[in-house]
């Protein structure tokens, strides 16, 4: 299905680094859409189905996608805007006439994979651009460190427009593990989530501290073999202890949307009184620097900078902000590809 979709998108003008909007309900179509866009050479721009019309319009006007993939029941939410919309349900008979062989579009690891818009909590929402190399590095490193294998079963509970969805989807698909997509209702109800965990033998579950508190308040019980992961917000020792009582192991992660989701992670021991963000992934460097970009002494306060394969390509349509935030890395040598950046 994703191969047929890729060929159909190519026929509509999608090519390497074309942006394609993905405005879709949580379903198998979501996975077909992502893979079809990537196989066509494009980069997907996820748009949460629950977003207000004004937010959707802002993202579409900024990204100017070549095509918008959606579903027929969501068309009324587009407020009559003249987007080139392809409905994966309504138009599938036409899409299915395409060949099912994977297309050869001549991509490389530095091409865009997705553009995810930030929440806008610190100003105007910005489209963070990330490349295939960063995603490959992310899922390879996380899979190795956590030990994900084809016997695992990962439950995706993150909305598509929030960047942890990237590894929730691609980690199982690249390791042979099973992927189950939680419904919107289950994402908001710990008891419903627990039934999915018990019925499907889920082995891996991720949420934010706010999400974990909601699940605990609404009936989530966990499981003795369950690996749980927390990130996106500060994790308190009290909440960490509650999660540890309901799981086999607790991981804590840190990373911004501008640097491919997760840059550091570590297991939180049961006796921990201070929750750290762990250590960097493979091919990621973390620096604590002063205002002169010099390393601070051990124990001193500094600004955290990220270097390496996780660093994205900046912000879409924001060259000045990109130049301000994505700066040359003074700790690595120049090479033929130019001076590497850090964020």
DRENVOTOR-351560 format. One record per residue (C-alpha): residue in three letters; x, y, z; residue number from 1. Coordinates in steps of 0.02 Angstrom, whole numbers, padded with zeros to 5 digits. Example, Ala and Ser with C-alpha at 12.3 -4.5 7.8 and 13.67 -1.06 7.14 Angstrom:
BEGIN
+------+--------+--------+--------+-----+
| code |      X |      Y |      Z | pos |
+------+--------+--------+--------+-----+
|  Ala |  00615 | -00225 |  00390 |   1 |
|  Ser |  00684 | -00053 |  00357 |   2 |
+------+--------+--------+--------+-----+
% end
This chain:
BEGIN
+------+--------+--------+--------+-----+
| code |      X |      Y |      Z | pos |
+------+--------+--------+--------+-----+
|  Unk |  00000 |  00000 |  00000 |   1 |
|  Unk |  00139 |  00123 |  00041 |   2 |
|  Unk |  00228 |  00083 | -00122 |   3 |
|  Unk |  00069 |  00116 | -00221 |   4 |
|  Unk |  00044 |  00278 | -00126 |   5 |
|  Unk |  00224 |  00330 | -00160 |   6 |
|  Unk |  00200 |  00307 | -00348 |   7 |
|  Unk |  00036 |  00404 | -00341 |   8 |
|  Unk |  00120 |  00547 | -00247 |   9 |
|  Unk |  00260 |  00551 | -00375 |  10 |
|  Unk |  00129 |  00568 | -00511 |  11 |
|  Unk |  00065 |  00722 | -00419 |  12 |
|  Unk |  00237 |  00803 | -00418 |  13 |
|  Unk |  00307 |  00743 | -00252 |  14 |
|  Unk |  00494 |  00715 | -00259 |  15 |
|  Unk |  00650 |  00723 | -00152 |  16 |
|  Unk |  00624 |  00849 | -00010 |  17 |
|  Unk |  00446 |  00892 | -00062 |  18 |
|  Unk |  00341 |  00929 |  00092 |  19 |
|  Unk |  00181 |  00827 |  00108 |  20 |
|  Unk |  00053 |  00867 |  00242 |  21 |
|  Unk | -00015 |  00719 |  00342 |  22 |
|  Unk | -00182 |  00765 |  00423 |  23 |
|  Unk | -00253 |  00600 |  00475 |  24 |
|  Unk | -00338 |  00502 |  00615 |  25 |
|  Unk | -00242 |  00374 |  00717 |  26 |
|  Unk | -00256 |  00219 |  00608 |  27 |
|  Unk | -00160 |  00104 |  00491 |  28 |
|  Unk | -00179 |  00242 |  00360 |  29 |
|  Unk | -00063 |  00346 |  00467 |  30 |
|  Unk |  00079 |  00221 |  00442 |  31 |
|  Unk |  00039 |  00196 |  00257 |  32 |
|  Unk |  00043 |  00385 |  00235 |  33 |
|  Unk |  00211 |  00410 |  00321 |  34 |
|  Unk |  00296 |  00269 |  00226 |  35 |
|  Unk |  00219 |  00320 |  00061 |  36 |
|  Unk |  00281 |  00498 |  00080 |  37 |
|  Unk |  00457 |  00443 |  00126 |  38 |
|  Unk |  00466 |  00316 | -00016 |  39 |
|  Unk |  00416 |  00453 | -00138 |  40 |
|  Unk |  00565 |  00553 | -00076 |  41 |
|  Unk |  00459 |  00678 |  00019 |  42 |
|  Unk |  00460 |  00738 |  00198 |  43 |
|  Unk |  00302 |  00725 |  00300 |  44 |
|  Unk |  00225 |  00869 |  00397 |  45 |
|  Unk |  00113 |  00794 |  00532 |  46 |
|  Unk | -00045 |  00887 |  00578 |  47 |
|  Unk | -00143 |  00828 |  00730 |  48 |
|  Unk | -00324 |  00788 |  00687 |  49 |
|  Unk | -00381 |  00879 |  00846 |  50 |
|  Unk | -00296 |  01044 |  00806 |  51 |
|  Unk | -00404 |  01200 |  00784 |  52 |
|  Unk | -00431 |  01263 |  00608 |  53 |
|  Unk | -00325 |  01419 |  00639 |  54 |
|  Unk | -00174 |  01314 |  00687 |  55 |
|  Unk | -00196 |  01200 |  00536 |  56 |
|  Unk | -00207 |  01352 |  00423 |  57 |
|  Unk | -00049 |  01427 |  00499 |  58 |
|  Unk |  00051 |  01267 |  00472 |  59 |
|  Unk | -00011 |  01243 |  00294 |  60 |
|  Unk |  00024 |  01423 |  00246 |  61 |
|  Unk |  00200 |  01411 |  00317 |  62 |
|  Unk |  00246 |  01239 |  00247 |  63 |
|  Unk |  00156 |  01258 |  00079 |  64 |
|  Unk |  00153 |  01067 |  00054 |  65 |
|  Unk |  00145 |  00994 | -00120 |  66 |
|  Unk |  00002 |  00880 | -00067 |  67 |
|  Unk | -00103 |  00854 |  00089 |  68 |
|  Unk | -00142 |  00673 |  00136 |  69 |
|  Unk | -00300 |  00659 |  00238 |  70 |
|  Unk | -00464 |  00563 |  00260 |  71 |
|  Unk | -00635 |  00611 |  00195 |  72 |
|  Unk | -00712 |  00641 |  00366 |  73 |
|  Unk | -00579 |  00772 |  00404 |  74 |
|  Unk | -00609 |  00877 |  00248 |  75 |
|  Unk | -00740 |  00990 |  00332 |  76 |
|  Unk | -00606 |  01042 |  00459 |  77 |
|  Unk | -00502 |  01116 |  00319 |  78 |
|  Unk | -00627 |  01260 |  00308 |  79 |
|  Unk | -00634 |  01255 |  00119 |  80 |
|  Unk | -00451 |  01299 |  00094 |  81 |
|  Unk | -00391 |  01253 | -00082 |  82 |
|  Unk | -00264 |  01120 | -00031 |  83 |
|  Unk | -00219 |  00980 | -00152 |  84 |
|  Unk | -00299 |  00851 | -00038 |  85 |
|  Unk | -00285 |  00663 | -00065 |  86 |
|  Unk | -00401 |  00558 |  00043 |  87 |
|  Unk | -00326 |  00389 |  00083 |  88 |
|  Unk | -00499 |  00313 |  00106 |  89 |
|  Unk | -00602 |  00399 | -00030 |  90 |
|  Unk | -00464 |  00396 | -00162 |  91 |
|  Unk | -00391 |  00225 | -00126 |  92 |
|  Unk | -00469 |  00140 | -00277 |  93 |
|  Unk | -00373 |  00261 | -00387 |  94 |
|  Unk | -00212 |  00246 | -00285 |  95 |
|  Unk | -00220 |  00056 | -00288 |  96 |
|  Unk | -00202 |  00056 | -00477 |  97 |
|  Unk | -00019 |  00104 | -00457 |  98 |
|  Unk |  00117 | -00030 | -00459 |  99 |
|  Unk |  00169 | -00104 | -00292 | 100 |
|  Unk |  00357 | -00105 | -00322 | 101 |
|  Unk |  00455 |  00021 | -00218 | 102 |
|  Unk |  00505 |  00174 | -00320 | 103 |
|  Unk |  00687 |  00224 | -00344 | 104 |
|  Unk |  00698 |  00410 | -00307 | 105 |
|  Unk |  00885 |  00433 | -00275 | 106 |
|  Unk |  00879 |  00494 | -00096 | 107 |
|  Unk |  01022 |  00502 |  00028 | 108 |
|  Unk |  01038 |  00514 |  00216 | 109 |
|  Unk |  01048 |  00704 |  00217 | 110 |
|  Unk |  00877 |  00726 |  00137 | 111 |
|  Unk |  00731 |  00786 |  00243 | 112 |
|  Unk |  00624 |  00652 |  00327 | 113 |
|  Unk |  00499 |  00763 |  00417 | 114 |
|  Unk |  00459 |  00940 |  00474 | 115 |
|  Unk |  00374 |  00945 |  00643 | 116 |
|  Unk |  00305 |  01109 |  00710 | 117 |
|  Unk |  00343 |  01157 |  00889 | 118 |
|  Unk |  00202 |  01194 |  01009 | 119 |
|  Unk |  00229 |  01381 |  01003 | 120 |
|  Unk |  00238 |  01393 |  01193 | 121 |
|  Unk |  00390 |  01507 |  01178 | 122 |
|  Unk |  00329 |  01608 |  01028 | 123 |
|  Unk |  00270 |  01574 |  00851 | 124 |
|  Unk |  00269 |  01387 |  00808 | 125 |
|  Unk |  00423 |  01338 |  00709 | 126 |
|  Unk |  00447 |  01194 |  00587 | 127 |
|  Unk |  00597 |  01091 |  00645 | 128 |
|  Unk |  00681 |  01004 |  00496 | 129 |
|  Unk |  00757 |  00832 |  00525 | 130 |
|  Unk |  00845 |  00715 |  00404 | 131 |
|  Unk |  00848 |  00527 |  00376 | 132 |
|  Unk |  01023 |  00509 |  00451 | 133 |
|  Unk |  00962 |  00579 |  00617 | 134 |
|  Unk |  00813 |  00461 |  00625 | 135 |
|  Unk |  00919 |  00310 |  00580 | 136 |
|  Unk |  01044 |  00356 |  00715 | 137 |
|  Unk |  00903 |  00380 |  00840 | 138 |
|  Unk |  00816 |  00213 |  00814 | 139 |
|  Unk |  00978 |  00114 |  00799 | 140 |
|  Unk |  01046 |  00185 |  00960 | 141 |
|  Unk |  00884 |  00171 |  01059 | 142 |
|  Unk |  00854 | -00005 |  00999 | 143 |
|  Unk |  01029 | -00058 |  01049 | 144 |
|  Unk |  01029 |  00027 |  01219 | 145 |
|  Unk |  00856 | -00029 |  01272 | 146 |
|  Unk |  00874 | -00199 |  01191 | 147 |
|  Unk |  00720 | -00196 |  01078 | 148 |
|  Unk |  00702 | -00357 |  00976 | 149 |
|  Unk |  00573 | -00437 |  00862 | 150 |
|  Unk |  00488 | -00512 |  01016 | 151 |
|  Unk |  00442 | -00341 |  01086 | 152 |
|  Unk |  00275 | -00253 |  01066 | 153 |
|  Unk |  00274 | -00063 |  01069 | 154 |
|  Unk |  00117 |  00039 |  01102 | 155 |
|  Unk |  00113 |  00209 |  01017 | 156 |
|  Unk |  00024 |  00337 |  01124 | 157 |
|  Unk |  00099 |  00498 |  01055 | 158 |
|  Unk |  00005 |  00611 |  00936 | 159 |
|  Unk |  00085 |  00618 |  00764 | 160 |
|  Unk |  00127 |  00804 |  00777 | 161 |
|  Unk |  00231 |  00774 |  00935 | 162 |
|  Unk |  00406 |  00713 |  00891 | 163 |
|  Unk |  00417 |  00559 |  01006 | 164 |
|  Unk |  00297 |  00480 |  00881 | 165 |
|  Unk |  00447 |  00467 |  00763 | 166 |
|  Unk |  00538 |  00334 |  00864 | 167 |
|  Unk |  00377 |  00255 |  00929 | 168 |
|  Unk |  00338 |  00212 |  00747 | 169 |
|  Unk |  00510 |  00180 |  00671 | 170 |
|  Unk |  00589 |  00086 |  00817 | 171 |
|  Unk |  00471 | -00064 |  00801 | 172 |
|  Unk |  00469 | -00055 |  00611 | 173 |
|  Unk |  00660 | -00061 |  00601 | 174 |
|  Unk |  00686 | -00196 |  00734 | 175 |
|  Unk |  00546 | -00315 |  00684 | 176 |
|  Unk |  00450 | -00279 |  00843 | 177 |
|  Unk |  00261 | -00263 |  00840 | 178 |
|  Unk |  00177 | -00093 |  00836 | 179 |
|  Unk |  00004 | -00056 |  00904 | 180 |
|  Unk | -00073 |  00117 |  00884 | 181 |
|  Unk | -00173 |  00172 |  01035 | 182 |
|  Unk | -00338 |  00257 |  01000 | 183 |
|  Unk | -00367 |  00437 |  01050 | 184 |
|  Unk | -00485 |  00377 |  01187 | 185 |
|  Unk | -00357 |  00258 |  01261 | 186 |
|  Unk | -00225 |  00394 |  01259 | 187 |
|  Unk | -00331 |  00490 |  01385 | 188 |
|  Unk | -00388 |  00345 |  01497 | 189 |
|  Unk | -00269 |  00238 |  01600 | 190 |
|  Unk | -00395 |  00096 |  01621 | 191 |
|  Unk | -00424 |  00083 |  01433 | 192 |
|  Unk | -00238 |  00089 |  01405 | 193 |
|  Unk | -00213 | -00050 |  01531 | 194 |
|  Unk | -00336 | -00162 |  01438 | 195 |
|  Unk | -00236 | -00138 |  01277 | 196 |
|  Unk | -00075 | -00180 |  01370 | 197 |
|  Unk | -00148 | -00337 |  01447 | 198 |
|  Unk | -00239 | -00397 |  01290 | 199 |
|  Unk | -00090 | -00372 |  01174 | 200 |
|  Unk |  00060 | -00413 |  01283 | 201 |
|  Unk |  00133 | -00238 |  01267 | 202 |
|  Unk |  00315 | -00233 |  01325 | 203 |
|  Unk |  00358 | -00049 |  01298 | 204 |
|  Unk |  00263 |  00111 |  01338 | 205 |
|  Unk |  00314 |  00294 |  01335 | 206 |
|  Unk |  00233 |  00453 |  01402 | 207 |
|  Unk |  00270 |  00622 |  01478 | 208 |
|  Unk |  00262 |  00649 |  01667 | 209 |
|  Unk |  00095 |  00737 |  01641 | 210 |
|  Unk |  00034 |  00586 |  01544 | 211 |
|  Unk |  00096 |  00464 |  01675 | 212 |
|  Unk |  00003 |  00560 |  01811 | 213 |
|  Unk | -00157 |  00553 |  01708 | 214 |
|  Unk | -00137 |  00365 |  01680 | 215 |
|  Unk | -00105 |  00334 |  01865 | 216 |
|  Unk | -00260 |  00435 |  01912 | 217 |
|  Unk | -00371 |  00342 |  01787 | 218 |
|  Unk | -00328 |  00161 |  01823 | 219 |
|  Unk | -00162 |  00118 |  01740 | 220 |
|  Unk | -00078 | -00025 |  01835 | 221 |
|  Unk |  00075 | -00061 |  01728 | 222 |
|  Unk |  00154 | -00234 |  01722 | 223 |
|  Unk |  00302 | -00327 |  01794 | 224 |
|  Unk |  00381 | -00352 |  01621 | 225 |
|  Unk |  00340 | -00180 |  01553 | 226 |
|  Unk |  00480 | -00060 |  01501 | 227 |
|  Unk |  00423 |  00119 |  01530 | 228 |
|  Unk |  00503 |  00278 |  01466 | 229 |
|  Unk |  00473 |  00457 |  01523 | 230 |
|  Unk |  00524 |  00616 |  01434 | 231 |
|  Unk |  00471 |  00787 |  01374 | 232 |
|  Unk |  00457 |  00862 |  01549 | 233 |
|  Unk |  00548 |  00858 |  01716 | 234 |
|  Unk |  00524 |  00692 |  01806 | 235 |
|  Unk |  00510 |  00702 |  01995 | 236 |
|  Unk |  00582 |  00567 |  02110 | 237 |
|  Unk |  00408 |  00536 |  02181 | 238 |
|  Unk |  00331 |  00501 |  02011 | 239 |
|  Unk |  00482 |  00398 |  01959 | 240 |
|  Unk |  00458 |  00287 |  02112 | 241 |
|  Unk |  00274 |  00259 |  02067 | 242 |
|  Unk |  00322 |  00209 |  01890 | 243 |
|  Unk |  00458 |  00092 |  01953 | 244 |
|  Unk |  00331 |  00003 |  02063 | 245 |
|  Unk |  00228 | -00034 |  01907 | 246 |
|  Unk |  00362 | -00085 |  01782 | 247 |
|  Unk |  00519 | -00186 |  01752 | 248 |
|  Unk |  00631 | -00036 |  01715 | 249 |
|  Unk |  00613 |  00152 |  01699 | 250 |
|  Unk |  00708 |  00253 |  01568 | 251 |
|  Unk |  00718 |  00443 |  01569 | 252 |
|  Unk |  00756 |  00540 |  01409 | 253 |
|  Unk |  00795 |  00716 |  01351 | 254 |
|  Unk |  00796 |  00796 |  01180 | 255 |
|  Unk |  00719 |  00939 |  01080 | 256 |
|  Unk |  00624 |  00929 |  00916 | 257 |
|  Unk |  00771 |  01019 |  00835 | 258 |
|  Unk |  00887 |  00871 |  00867 | 259 |
|  Unk |  00788 |  00717 |  00818 | 260 |
|  Unk |  00683 |  00686 |  00972 | 261 |
|  Unk |  00797 |  00601 |  01099 | 262 |
|  Unk |  00979 |  00647 |  01128 | 263 |
|  Unk |  01012 |  00575 |  01301 | 264 |
|  Unk |  00936 |  00435 |  01403 | 265 |
|  Unk |  00971 |  00329 |  01554 | 266 |
|  Unk |  00895 |  00202 |  01674 | 267 |
|  Unk |  00834 |  00280 |  01837 | 268 |
|  Unk |  00886 |  00166 |  01983 | 269 |
|  Unk |  00755 |  00132 |  02118 | 270 |
|  Unk |  00854 |  00226 |  02250 | 271 |
|  Unk |  00880 |  00383 |  02145 | 272 |
|  Unk |  00850 |  00547 |  02236 | 273 |
|  Unk |  00903 |  00653 |  02087 | 274 |
|  Unk |  00835 |  00618 |  01912 | 275 |
|  Unk |  00965 |  00647 |  01777 | 276 |
|  Unk |  00940 |  00654 |  01588 | 277 |
|  Unk |  01062 |  00510 |  01562 | 278 |
|  Unk |  01202 |  00503 |  01434 | 279 |
|  Unk |  01209 |  00543 |  01248 | 280 |
|  Unk |  01158 |  00424 |  01112 | 281 |
|  Unk |  01281 |  00352 |  00988 | 282 |
|  Unk |  01356 |  00489 |  00877 | 283 |
|  Unk |  01284 |  00628 |  00987 | 284 |
|  Unk |  01390 |  00751 |  01086 | 285 |
|  Unk |  01329 |  00852 |  01235 | 286 |
|  Unk |  01421 |  01009 |  01291 | 287 |
|  Unk |  01394 |  01121 |  01443 | 288 |
|  Unk |  01461 |  01291 |  01393 | 289 |
|  Unk |  01471 |  01470 |  01457 | 290 |
|  Unk |  01426 |  01627 |  01361 | 291 |
|  Unk |  01593 |  01618 |  01269 | 292 |
|  Unk |  01560 |  01439 |  01211 | 293 |
|  Unk |  01691 |  01374 |  01330 | 294 |
|  Unk |  01662 |  01217 |  01434 | 295 |
|  Unk |  01613 |  01255 |  01614 | 296 |
|  Unk |  01702 |  01168 |  01759 | 297 |
|  Unk |  01624 |  01013 |  01837 | 298 |
|  Unk |  01483 |  01066 |  01952 | 299 |
|  Unk |  01460 |  01237 |  01872 | 300 |
|  Unk |  01302 |  01293 |  01783 | 301 |
|  Unk |  01311 |  01303 |  01594 | 302 |
|  Unk |  01203 |  01306 |  01439 | 303 |
|  Unk |  01173 |  01135 |  01358 | 304 |
|  Unk |  01224 |  01118 |  01175 | 305 |
|  Unk |  01197 |  00967 |  01064 | 306 |
|  Unk |  01312 |  00910 |  00923 | 307 |
|  Unk |  01323 |  00759 |  00810 | 308 |
|  Unk |  01207 |  00660 |  00698 | 309 |
|  Unk |  01048 |  00708 |  00790 | 310 |
|  Unk |  01059 |  00893 |  00749 | 311 |
|  Unk |  00931 |  00942 |  00618 | 312 |
|  Unk |  00939 |  01066 |  00475 | 313 |
|  Unk |  00861 |  01212 |  00567 | 314 |
|  Unk |  00690 |  01291 |  00553 | 315 |
|  Unk |  00583 |  01292 |  00397 | 316 |
|  Unk |  00569 |  01467 |  00321 | 317 |
|  Unk |  00663 |  01543 |  00470 | 318 |
|  Unk |  00842 |  01574 |  00408 | 319 |
|  Unk |  00883 |  01708 |  00538 | 320 |
|  Unk |  00826 |  01601 |  00684 | 321 |
|  Unk |  00915 |  01450 |  00610 | 322 |
|  Unk |  01078 |  01548 |  00600 | 323 |
|  Unk |  01056 |  01603 |  00780 | 324 |
|  Unk |  01017 |  01433 |  00855 | 325 |
|  Unk |  01113 |  01312 |  00742 | 326 |
|  Unk |  01293 |  01369 |  00757 | 327 |
|  Unk |  01462 |  01301 |  00699 | 328 |
|  Unk |  01531 |  01171 |  00818 | 329 |
|  Unk |  01701 |  01233 |  00880 | 330 |
|  Unk |  01746 |  01063 |  00953 | 331 |
|  Unk |  01758 |  00965 |  00791 | 332 |
|  Unk |  01871 |  00986 |  00641 | 333 |
|  Unk |  01817 |  01052 |  00473 | 334 |
|  Unk |  01791 |  00922 |  00337 | 335 |
|  Unk |  01741 |  00919 |  00155 | 336 |
|  Unk |  01557 |  00933 |  00198 | 337 |
|  Unk |  01580 |  01096 |  00293 | 338 |
|  Unk |  01586 |  01142 |  00476 | 339 |
|  Unk |  01468 |  01032 |  00579 | 340 |
|  Unk |  01334 |  01119 |  00680 | 341 |
|  Unk |  01275 |  01110 |  00858 | 342 |
|  Unk |  01109 |  01168 |  00930 | 343 |
+------+--------+--------+--------+-----+
% end
